[in-house]
Amino acid sequence: MGSRQNDAETALWRGRLALRVASDATPAQGESGAPPPAQSFSASFELTGNAQTGGLLLFSPLGTTVAELSWTAQTASMRAGGETRSFGSLGELLKQATGTEIPVASLFAWLAGDNPATQGWLADLSQYTVGRVIARRSDPPPAVELRLIIEK
């Protein structure tokens, strides 16, 4: 798609992403309000590499770099707000950054137009040819929806 190359080591995707994590909490007994709102996050992104080695830049609507993530098979790090944090894996880093687990290998497969069976997740690649991927997790709770718009 556009600037993405066939070689997995030099793959490059640019676009926008939106992640929504439903609240699995309910109001405390006696409260009359609704459950806490879902957590959501959106940003422009530039993703390079693959599930073993790569980098992800996240940008604000004004184009400012919000976070820079990088990883190898042994480690992962996130630089944001002037500080760098290290993690044991990309999966751990993404869970910390997003508040939920994201299936890393499946994410890269979805970006390549493949739809592997991923426990708890359903990916909709019906609009892949126009640069849209939607993946939803129903199990385990809370529900998660990941939307990607990939620039052509």
C-alpha positions in Angstrom: 0.0 0.0 0.0 1.7 3.1 -1.1 5.1 3.4 0.5 5.0 0.0 2.1 7.7 -2.3 0.6 7.5 -6.1 0.1 10.6 -6.8 2.2 9.4 -7.3 5.8 12.6 -5.8 7.2 12.0 -2.5 5.4 8.2 -2.4 5.5 6.8 1.1 6.0 3.2 2.1 6.7 1.9 5.6 7.3 -1.6 6.6 8.2 -3.9 7.1 11.1 -5.0 4.8 13.9 -7.8 4.9 16.5 -7.9 2.6 19.5 -11.0 2.3 21.7 -11.0 0.2 24.9 -14.5 -0.2 26.3 -14.9 0.2 30.1 -15.5 -3.1 31.8 -16.3 -1.3 35.0 -19.8 -0.7 36.3 -20.9 2.1 38.6 -20.4 1.5 42.3 -23.6 0.3 44.1 -25.8 3.2 44.9 -24.4 5.4 42.1 -26.9 6.5 39.5 -24.4 7.4 36.8 -23.4 5.4 33.8 -20.3 3.2 33.7 -17.1 5.1 33.1 -16.5 6.1 29.5 -14.4 4.0 27.1 -10.8 4.9 26.8 -9.9 6.1 23.3 -6.8 7.2 21.5 -6.1 8.4 18.0 -2.9 9.5 16.2 -1.2 9.7 12.9 1.6 7.0 12.7 4.6 5.9 10.8 5.4 2.2 11.3 8.6 0.4 10.1 9.8 -3.1 10.4 8.1 -6.2 11.6 7.0 -7.9 14.8 10.7 -8.7 15.7 12.4 -5.4 14.9 11.0 -2.0 14.1 9.8 1.4 15.1 6.6 3.3 15.5 6.2 7.1 15.6 3.0 8.6 16.8 2.0 12.1 15.9 -0.5 14.6 17.3 -3.1 16.3 15.0 -0.6 19.1 14.6 2.2 16.8 13.5 4.2 16.9 16.8 5.8 13.6 17.7 3.9 12.3 20.8 5.8 9.0 21.2 8.6 7.0 19.6 8.6 3.3 20.1 11.4 0.9 19.0 11.9 -2.8 19.5 14.1 -5.8 18.8 13.5 -9.4 19.6 15.1 -8.8 23.1 13.8 -5.4 24.2 11.5 -2.6 23.5 11.5 1.1 24.5 9.2 4.1 24.4 10.3 7.7 24.4 7.6 10.2 25.3 7.5 13.4 27.2 11.3 13.6 27.5 11.7 10.2 29.2 12.5 6.8 27.9 11.1 3.6 29.3 12.2 0.1 28.6 10.2 -3.1 28.3 11.0 -6.8 27.8 8.9 -7.1 24.6 6.9 -5.1 22.1 3.7 -6.8 23.5 4.5 -5.4 27.0 5.3 -2.0 25.6 2.0 -1.9 23.7 0.0 -3.0 26.7 1.6 -0.2 28.7 1.1 2.4 26.0 -2.5 1.5 25.1 -3.9 -0.1 28.3 -4.6 -3.4 26.5 -3.0 -6.3 24.8 -2.6 -6.0 21.0 -1.7 -9.2 19.0 1.6 -7.9 17.5 2.1 -10.7 14.9 -1.5 -10.4 13.8 -1.3 -6.6 13.5 1.6 -6.9 11.0 -0.3 -9.7 9.2 -3.4 -7.4 9.0 -1.3 -4.6 7.6 0.0 -7.1 4.9 -3.6 -8.1 4.0 -3.5 -11.4 5.8 -6.1 -12.4 8.3 -4.7 -15.1 10.7 -6.9 -16.7 13.3 -6.3 -14.7 16.4 -7.9 -15.8 19.7 -10.6 -13.3 20.8 -10.0 -11.0 17.8 -11.9 -10.6 14.5 -10.3 -8.5 11.8 -12.3 -6.9 9.0 -10.1 -6.6 5.9 -13.0 -6.0 3.5 -11.8 -2.5 2.8 -8.1 -3.4 2.8 -7.7 -2.4 -0.9 -8.7 1.2 0.1 -6.4 1.2 3.1 -8.8 0.4 5.9 -8.4 -2.3 8.5 -10.7 -2.8 11.5 -9.9 -5.3 14.2 -12.2 -6.0 17.2 -11.5 -8.0 20.4 -14.4 -9.4 22.3 -12.7 -11.9 24.6 -11.2 -11.3 27.1 -13.1 -8.2 28.2 -13.0 -5.3 27.9 -13.9 -5.1 24.2 -11.3 -3.4 22.0 -11.6 -1.8 18.6 -8.6 -0.9 16.5 -9.1 1.1 13.3 -6.3 1.8 10.8 -6.3 4.0 7.8 -3.2 3.4 5.7 -2.1 6.1 3.3 -1.8 5.0 -0.3 
